[in-house]
Amino acid sequence: MHFSKIVLIAIAGVSATAQADSLRCGKWVVDESATVAQLQQKCGEPKSRDITKDDAYFTNPAGARVKTGNQTVTERWIYQPSSRALPMAVLIVDGKITRITRAE
């Protein structure tokens, strides 16, 4: 196999991976480095939004699991920019975008 073909295959693989971790909204592309405010500015309100709150824990020196008194807020926003586009899920943990994937 020619070196140029190997390079093209490698670039295609990187490109496919990058697309799975981003969301296209019109002329904008939002990835995990964006803030929630930037996401809303570029993509608007999501089609649906699920929010869960879980108690936060830590393990003390004795090995016991102890509740911290804080909560972790996890949000899953679903976007579908057009009827022909696949729905995309944005996972937000404590106000920070942590993952963008195709919604199932």
C-alpha positions as CSV (number, residue, x, y, z in Angstrom):
1,M,0.0,0.0,0.0
2,H,1.3,3.4,-0.9
3,F,2.3,5.8,1.9
4,S,-0.2,8.4,0.6
5,K,-3.1,5.9,0.9
6,I,-2.1,5.1,4.5
7,V,-2.0,8.8,5.4
8,L,-5.5,9.3,3.8
9,I,-6.9,6.4,5.8
10,A,-5.4,7.7,9.0
11,I,-6.8,11.2,8.4
12,A,-10.2,9.8,7.6
13,G,-10.2,7.9,10.9
14,V,-9.2,11.1,12.9
15,S,-11.9,13.1,11.1
16,A,-14.6,10.5,11.9
17,T,-13.6,10.5,15.6
18,A,-13.6,14.3,15.7
19,Q,-17.1,14.5,14.2
20,A,-18.5,12.1,16.9
21,D,-17.4,14.5,19.6
22,S,-19.0,17.6,18.1
23,L,-22.3,19.0,17.2
24,R,-23.1,21.0,14.1
25,C,-25.7,23.8,14.6
26,G,-26.1,25.7,11.4
27,K,-22.8,27.3,10.6
28,W,-21.4,26.6,14.0
29,V,-19.6,23.5,15.4
30,V,-19.7,22.9,19.1
31,D,-17.3,20.5,20.8
32,E,-16.5,19.5,24.4
33,S,-14.3,22.6,24.9
34,A,-17.3,24.9,24.6
35,T,-19.1,26.3,27.6
36,V,-22.8,25.7,28.2
37,A,-23.5,29.4,27.4
38,Q,-21.7,29.0,24.0
39,L,-23.7,25.8,23.3
40,Q,-27.0,27.6,24.0
41,Q,-25.9,30.7,22.0
42,K,-24.9,28.6,18.9
43,C,-27.5,25.8,19.1
44,G,-30.4,27.3,21.1
45,E,-32.5,25.3,23.5
46,P,-32.4,21.5,23.3
47,K,-35.2,19.4,22.0
48,S,-35.3,17.7,25.4
49,R,-33.4,17.9,28.7
50,D,-33.1,15.4,31.5
51,I,-31.5,16.4,34.8
52,T,-30.4,14.1,37.7
53,K,-28.9,15.0,41.0
54,D,-26.8,12.5,42.9
55,D,-25.1,12.8,46.3
56,A,-21.3,13.2,46.2
57,Y,-19.2,10.8,48.2
58,F,-15.5,10.4,49.1
59,T,-13.6,7.6,50.7
60,N,-12.0,8.5,54.1
61,P,-8.6,7.2,55.2
62,A,-10.4,4.3,57.0
63,G,-11.8,3.2,53.7
64,A,-15.4,4.2,54.5
65,R,-17.6,5.9,51.9
66,V,-18.8,9.3,53.3
67,K,-21.4,11.7,51.9
68,T,-19.9,15.1,51.3
69,G,-23.1,17.1,51.5
70,N,-22.7,18.2,47.9
71,Q,-24.5,17.0,44.9
72,T,-23.4,16.2,41.3
73,V,-25.8,17.6,38.7
74,T,-25.9,15.6,35.5
75,E,-27.8,16.9,32.5
76,R,-28.4,15.2,29.2
77,W,-29.5,17.5,26.4
78,I,-30.8,16.2,23.1
79,Y,-30.4,18.3,20.0
80,Q,-31.8,17.5,16.5
81,P,-30.8,20.5,14.3
82,S,-33.0,19.3,11.4
83,S,-35.5,16.5,10.6
84,R,-32.8,14.8,8.5
85,A,-30.0,15.1,11.1
86,L,-29.4,12.4,13.6
87,P,-30.2,13.4,17.2
88,M,-27.1,14.3,19.3
89,A,-26.8,14.0,23.1
90,V,-24.8,16.5,25.1
91,L,-23.7,15.4,28.6
92,I,-23.2,18.2,31.1
93,V,-21.8,17.4,34.6
94,D,-21.8,20.2,37.1
95,G,-22.2,22.8,34.4
96,K,-19.4,21.5,32.1
97,I,-19.8,19.8,28.8
98,T,-18.2,16.4,29.2
99,R,-19.3,14.4,26.2
100,I,-21.1,14.8,22.8
101,T,-22.4,11.6,21.2
102,R,-25.1,10.4,18.9
103,A,-28.3,10.0,20.9
104,E,-29.8,6.5,21.1
